[in-house]
């Protein structure tokens, strides 16, 4: 489960939640991408990635911003 640390401003996002954010009710990703895909997307949009592993990533950003990015059309750019 995602965890946001207000003191540091760092969100820990799990791979399962990244997949949930990325999917919509009418469209699921055909091939569920790995965590590096999400890290690359977030970097592309200027977010600071603190660490990446197979199961989670740490990014300096509030959860609502990451949800908006991954659930919207920007994820396909």
HELIX and SHEET records of a PDB file:
HELIX    1   1 UNK A   15  UNK A   22  1                                   8    
HELIX    2   2 UNK A   35  UNK A   44  1                                  10    
HELIX    3   3 UNK A   63  UNK A   71  1                                   9    
HELIX    4   4 UNK A   73  UNK A   76  5                                   4    
SHEET    1   A 4 UNK A   3  UNK A   5  0                                        
SHEET    2   A 4 UNK A  10  UNK A  14 -1                                        
SHEET    3   A 4 UNK A  56  UNK A  60 -1                                        
SHEET    4   A 4 UNK A  48  UNK A  52 -1                                        
END                                                                             
